[in-house]
Amino acid sequence: MTSVSSASSSGSDDENNDKQAASTSASSNPFADPDFDMSKVPETEDIRVEQYFSKEELAELSKIEMTRYRNMKRNYDVMRMLGLPGKKPYFMERNRRSLVQPKEPPTPPLTSSESEEDEEWTPELERKKNQPPKKPWFLLPPKKPRMSKPKPQTTDQHQKSKAKKKAEATVSKAPDTRESDDDGAETFLGFQAEEVAEMQAATAASIAELEKKMKDLELEIQQEEAAGPQDGQEEGSESDISTDLEEELLTTTLQPVKQQELKKEPVEDTGDTRKSRYPQRNIPRKNYKEVELPDDDHYLFCEDCNELYEGDCPVHGPLTVVKDKEVPKGEPNRAVRTLPDYLSVCPSKIKGAGDGVWLDGKTMQKNLVFGPYDGKISGPEIGMTSGYAWQISKNDKVKYYIDATDVTKSSWMRYVNCARNEEEQNLVAFQYYRNIYYRTYKPVPPGTELLVWYGNEYAKELGISEKAQAKQEEPNKQSIQTDTGAAGVET
Ligand SMILES: C[S@@+](CC[C@H](N)C(=O)[O-])C[C@H]1O[C@@H](n2cnc3c(N)ncnc32)[C@H](O)[C@@H]1O
């Protein structure tokens, strides 16, 4: 404001020109009026602001704050007198919020991740959900992990197993550790963006660590294989793999992080995706040392790119891993107690299938990863007959099985049943660094049973129709054409 007065009192040629120009436009711009009378503006201490505050607010205001508010009002009044647009100070707004903190803390605002989660419910998404899938069954892998089919049971065994499952199912409903909002609405997992970023970094770090560990373990397995079966050991039997190694394999996993509804910001595409994109076999090379082919199961499928990548997708970033509840091995009913939030074990919707895993709470987004499938490393005798074992393969050969028969040593994933058709399947299984993971490949609404594809052989065993199987196989063929030679990644 002082600049207005000083401009009016100056006498240089330039200033006089300015003054003239200001005079001609004074009607449209009073700020340029050199005759504006500052004496009309009251001094700060004469400005009244009390009327804008409640009694409670006035009681809390310090002298300095009052002066600040007076100054703000004074500046605003002057701007108005000059006919200039000025933003009304917030405290002068009629329907503003109280500046005094209420005694009861207000309901915390939704975190960004929860807001994103709410997106699941928009009509737009609902509409999208009801549209036929754009890429039906592309999820099936070129080579896929297989759940080993169960051996036929005697009536006695069947009854025993039924009773056992019933007992386990009862326990599953016991502890409920879910989070709940103040208003009673359940949140899936409310993480802030920074936390999510941290968790992603942790996942990336553990993948690197995992890669290294798996290389060592591979070497060890190769050495064992080269040495042949030891005294008293049958090739392919459970004792085939040393206890130490077994322990290590079971603990060598992606370090899962508990997170959800991660909005993946696309990173800048440097056009360098071929570095990690499959298959690298197409890259011309002069000799075999130039390109070292990584292991079969070091690839992850990115649904958004519809591509396999060695490790994380360079465009869409790491997959989101949902952590199991931590329960020590050997604890009774460990399997059901490892259920992550919002999942429970209840009778399956599939007649005669026993129990299954259900989602309650809120919609789960696609691309959430569960696992690894926990269990005992077994040879074919157990692996091929238990009904709870996934095959772990390398270069097309079954190396061993992860058997989840024992509920004290396995995780909740043992309860996931086999889908009977495309519509009801919501998980795909994939092998990654000798472990089996399940991934949601479409949003899963609450009140849905989680269902995965076990593989054709097992499905046949379960009486799943040829037609459903054929449907499942179609994209597999496509995959084979596009990803020649890829192995063991998605199912
Ligand atoms: C890995 S277990 C799944 C959990 C099992 N439902 C339970 O209660 O323990 C595999 C077994 O579940 C049953 N099952 C899974 N999917 C099925 C399906 N689509 N139809 C019939 N039975 C199924 C079969 O008995 C199969 O051997």
PDBQT file of the ligand as one rigid body, heavy atoms in Angstrom, charges set to zero:
ROOT
HETATM    1  C1  LIG A 501      -6.135 -78.443  -1.462  1.00  0.00    +0.000 C 
HETATM    2  S1  LIG A 501      -7.585 -79.157  -0.887  1.00  0.00    +0.000 S 
HETATM    3  C2  LIG A 501      -8.671 -77.828  -0.754  1.00  0.00    +0.000 C 
HETATM    4  C3  LIG A 501      -9.253 -77.690   0.619  1.00  0.00    +0.000 C 
HETATM    5  C4  LIG A 501     -10.302 -78.695   0.956  1.00  0.00    +0.000 C 
HETATM    6  N1  LIG A 501     -11.558 -78.280   0.402  1.00  0.00    +0.000 N 
HETATM    7  C5  LIG A 501     -10.420 -78.866   2.428  1.00  0.00    +0.000 C 
HETATM    8  O1  LIG A 501     -11.504 -78.734   2.992  1.00  0.00    +0.000 OA
HETATM    9  O2  LIG A 501      -9.409 -79.157   3.081  1.00  0.00    +0.000 OA
HETATM   10  C6  LIG A 501      -8.097 -80.055  -2.268  1.00  0.00    +0.000 C 
HETATM   11  C7  LIG A 501      -9.320 -80.879  -2.028  1.00  0.00    +0.000 C 
HETATM   12  O3  LIG A 501     -10.477 -80.069  -1.957  1.00  0.00    +0.000 OA
HETATM   13  C8  LIG A 501     -11.555 -80.662  -2.653  1.00  0.00    +0.000 C 
HETATM   14  N2  LIG A 501     -11.873 -79.818  -3.817  1.00  0.00    +0.000 N 
HETATM   15  C9  LIG A 501     -11.216 -78.730  -4.221  1.00  0.00    +0.000 A 
HETATM   16  N3  LIG A 501     -11.791 -78.195  -5.293  1.00  0.00    +0.000 NA
HETATM   17  C10 LIG A 501     -12.837 -78.955  -5.600  1.00  0.00    +0.000 A 
HETATM   18  C11 LIG A 501     -13.835 -78.915  -6.621  1.00  0.00    +0.000 A 
HETATM   19  N4  LIG A 501     -13.874 -77.977  -7.545  1.00  0.00    +0.000 N 
HETATM   20  N5  LIG A 501     -14.774 -79.875  -6.611  1.00  0.00    +0.000 NA
HETATM   21  C12 LIG A 501     -14.774 -80.841  -5.687  1.00  0.00    +0.000 A 
HETATM   22  N6  LIG A 501     -13.870 -80.933  -4.704  1.00  0.00    +0.000 NA
HETATM   23  C13 LIG A 501     -12.910 -80.003  -4.657  1.00  0.00    +0.000 A 
HETATM   24  C14 LIG A 501     -11.084 -82.012  -3.084  1.00  0.00    +0.000 C 
HETATM   25  O4  LIG A 501     -11.419 -82.921  -2.081  1.00  0.00    +0.000 OA
HETATM   26  C15 LIG A 501      -9.598 -81.845  -3.140  1.00  0.00    +0.000 C 
HETATM   27  O5  LIG A 501      -8.913 -83.040  -2.968  1.00  0.00    +0.000 OA
ENDROOT
TORSDOF 0
